[in-house]
Amino acid sequence: MKCAAASLERMTSLSLLGLGAMGTALGRVWLAAGHSVTVWNRTRAKAEALTGATVADTAADAVAANQLVVLCLLDDASVGGTLDGADLAGRDVVNLTTGTPDEARARAAWVAERGGRLLDGGIMAVPSMIGEPDAGGYVLYSGDPAVFDTHQDVLAGVAGTRFVGADPGLAALHDVALLSAMDGMFAGVTHAFALLRRTDVPPTEFAPLLTGWLTAMAGAVGDMAERLQSGDFTTGVTSSLTMQAAGTATLERTATEQGVSTELLRPYHRLMDRHVAAGHGDEDGAGLVDLLRH
Ligand SMILES: NC(=O)c1ccc[n+]([C@@H]2O[C@H](COP(=O)([O-])OP(=O)(O)OC[C@H]3O[C@@H](n4cnc5c(N)ncnc54)[C@H](OP(=O)(O)O)[C@@H]3O)[C@@H](O)[C@H]2O)c1
């Protein structure tokens, strides 16, 4: 544990509600840094297991103990249920519970009605990355900038911080956008492993090829962003949708040959087909983004 004079000056007290896998990781790191942490968890045994923390009898007691109140619960409904009855006047509530943008906005208004200020957070890390600056984990924050400014040092002690705007919904929106992209990537990875499943190629031999290919293709994200920003979807296109849409038939025939379902591939291919049929075959993948908007 670091005990340098400079860090001692910045030690603070906070309350942490929710000691699941993520909350426990956060609590351990704040305690190890020398902060005074009051904890509450629905199942009390998990709170008592956090050595060095002060266990509050009720959620309201935990909220009353400190100005900075951090929540890391299952979902927005559990946040509402937990804070119901607590006095939030003068409290800075940092909600690290995953939720939707609208839930974050409604929760910010709900906290404000009760005299508190809300900063919403989306954790881009798994518990083992908490307190490990080199692991690359960070938390997206949005909402009251004053809450972020006041508590940034404490928050930065568990993971990197990225404030993305005063609209309380923005952290959740960024969080969900990143998670959705991850799901798309894993859909592709799932399909790729399935294609090789009935062969003698060991998955561990194929994995480095897959990682290398995905890493190389990730460069296209920046190109897509440039096109979306400029509105120019055709200049310099080298992998046109016409070419890609012709190739998708090969992907699907290969899946059929290997006895693999095309259910993960088809939705994306259908989107390409629609855009080509509408006369946009000279664009690349960036042109598909606005097709998804209702
Ligand atoms: N774990 C990860 O890899 C990860 C990564 C990024 C973000 N997150 C987010 O972090 C948050 C917590 O995740 P976790 O991994 O810690 O989940 P977890 O291990 O399942 O813990 C859930 C926590 O919520 C509490 N809880 C559930 N329902 C409740 C209710 N109705 N009222 C009060 N408390 C309730 C649980 O209390 P009990 O102990 O009594 O059940 C526990 O403290 C989630 O929003 C999750 O999306 C997690």
Ligand as a Chemical Component Dictionary entry (heavy atoms), coordinates in Angstrom:
data_LIG
# 
_chem_comp.id                   LIG 
_chem_comp.type                 NON-POLYMER 
_chem_comp.pdbx_formal_charge   0 
_chem_comp.three_letter_code    LIG 
# 
loop_
_chem_comp_atom.comp_id 
_chem_comp_atom.atom_id 
_chem_comp_atom.alt_atom_id 
_chem_comp_atom.type_symbol 
_chem_comp_atom.charge 
_chem_comp_atom.model_Cartn_x 
_chem_comp_atom.model_Cartn_y 
_chem_comp_atom.model_Cartn_z 
_chem_comp_atom.pdbx_ordinal 
LIG N1  N1  N 0  -18.340 -7.642  -13.535 1  
LIG C1  C1  C 0  -17.992 -7.036  -14.663 2  
LIG O1  O1  O 0  -17.193 -7.562  -15.473 3  
LIG C2  C2  C 0  -18.537 -5.670  -14.983 4  
LIG C3  C3  C 0  -17.895 -4.894  -15.974 5  
LIG C4  C4  C 0  -18.379 -3.616  -16.256 6  
LIG C5  C5  C 0  -19.501 -3.157  -15.612 7  
LIG N2  N2  N 1  -20.124 -3.931  -14.680 8  
LIG C6  C6  C 0  -21.335 -3.409  -14.051 9  
LIG O2  O2  O 0  -21.162 -3.269  -12.649 10 
LIG C7  C7  C 0  -22.424 -3.474  -12.001 11 
LIG C8  C8  C 0  -22.230 -4.534  -10.921 12 
LIG O3  O3  O 0  -21.732 -5.701  -11.548 13 
LIG P1  P1  P 0  -21.136 -6.901  -10.698 14 
LIG O4  O4  O 0  -20.239 -7.650  -11.610 15 
LIG O5  O5  O -1 -20.623 -6.428  -9.405  16 
LIG O6  O6  O 0  -22.466 -7.746  -10.484 17 
LIG P2  P2  P 0  -22.760 -8.853  -9.352  18 
LIG O7  O7  O 0  -21.502 -9.505  -8.920  19 
LIG O8  O8  O 0  -23.859 -9.687  -9.874  20 
LIG O9  O9  O 0  -23.291 -7.980  -8.131  21 
LIG C9  C9  C 0  -24.543 -7.345  -8.205  22 
LIG C10 C10 C 0  -24.683 -6.437  -7.018  23 
LIG O10 O10 O 0  -25.971 -5.834  -7.062  24 
LIG C11 C11 C 0  -26.662 -6.140  -5.839  25 
LIG N3  N3  N 0  -28.086 -6.218  -6.113  26 
LIG C12 C12 C 0  -28.707 -6.965  -7.071  27 
LIG N4  N4  N 0  -30.043 -6.748  -7.032  28 
LIG C13 C13 C 0  -30.257 -5.872  -6.023  29 
LIG C14 C14 C 0  -31.417 -5.266  -5.496  30 
LIG N5  N5  N 0  -32.632 -5.507  -6.001  31 
LIG N6  N6  N 0  -31.273 -4.403  -4.466  32 
LIG C15 C15 C 0  -30.042 -4.133  -3.955  33 
LIG N7  N7  N 0  -28.894 -4.689  -4.392  34 
LIG C16 C16 C 0  -29.012 -5.541  -5.440  35 
LIG C17 C17 C 0  -26.068 -7.442  -5.392  36 
LIG O11 O11 O 0  -26.343 -7.625  -4.019  37 
LIG P3  P3  P 0  -26.262 -9.103  -3.383  38 
LIG O12 O12 O 0  -24.827 -9.328  -3.071  39 
LIG O13 O13 O 0  -27.136 -9.016  -2.193  40 
LIG O14 O14 O 0  -26.809 -10.056 -4.416  41 
LIG C18 C18 C 0  -24.595 -7.172  -5.675  42 
LIG O15 O15 O 0  -24.030 -6.306  -4.727  43 
LIG C19 C19 C 0  -23.418 -3.923  -13.094 44 
LIG O16 O16 O 0  -24.233 -2.835  -13.473 45 
LIG C20 C20 C 0  -22.512 -4.369  -14.224 46 
LIG O17 O17 O 0  -23.126 -4.226  -15.504 47 
LIG C21 C21 C 0  -19.652 -5.158  -14.345 48 
# 
loop_
_chem_comp_bond.comp_id 
_chem_comp_bond.atom_id_1 
_chem_comp_bond.atom_id_2 
_chem_comp_bond.value_order 
_chem_comp_bond.pdbx_ordinal 
LIG N1  C1  SING 1  
LIG C1  O1  DOUB 2  
LIG C1  C2  SING 3  
LIG C2  C3  SING 4  
LIG C2  C21 DOUB 5  
LIG C3  C4  DOUB 6  
LIG C4  C5  SING 7  
LIG C5  N2  DOUB 8  
LIG N2  C6  SING 9  
LIG N2  C21 SING 10 
LIG C6  O2  SING 11 
LIG C6  C20 SING 12 
LIG O2  C7  SING 13 
LIG C7  C8  SING 14 
LIG C7  C19 SING 15 
LIG C8  O3  SING 16 
LIG O3  P1  SING 17 
LIG P1  O4  DOUB 18 
LIG P1  O5  SING 19 
LIG P1  O6  SING 20 
LIG O6  P2  SING 21 
LIG P2  O7  DOUB 22 
LIG P2  O8  SING 23 
LIG P2  O9  SING 24 
LIG O9  C9  SING 25 
LIG C9  C10 SING 26 
LIG C10 O10 SING 27 
LIG C10 C18 SING 28 
LIG O10 C11 SING 29 
LIG C11 N3  SING 30 
LIG C11 C17 SING 31 
LIG N3  C12 SING 32 
LIG N3  C16 SING 33 
LIG C12 N4  DOUB 34 
LIG N4  C13 SING 35 
LIG C13 C14 SING 36 
LIG C13 C16 DOUB 37 
LIG C14 N5  SING 38 
LIG C14 N6  DOUB 39 
LIG N6  C15 SING 40 
LIG C15 N7  DOUB 41 
LIG N7  C16 SING 42 
LIG C17 O11 SING 43 
LIG C17 C18 SING 44 
LIG O11 P3  SING 45 
LIG P3  O12 DOUB 46 
LIG P3  O13 SING 47 
LIG P3  O14 SING 48 
LIG C18 O15 SING 49 
LIG C19 O16 SING 50 
LIG C19 C20 SING 51 
LIG C20 O17 SING 52 
# 
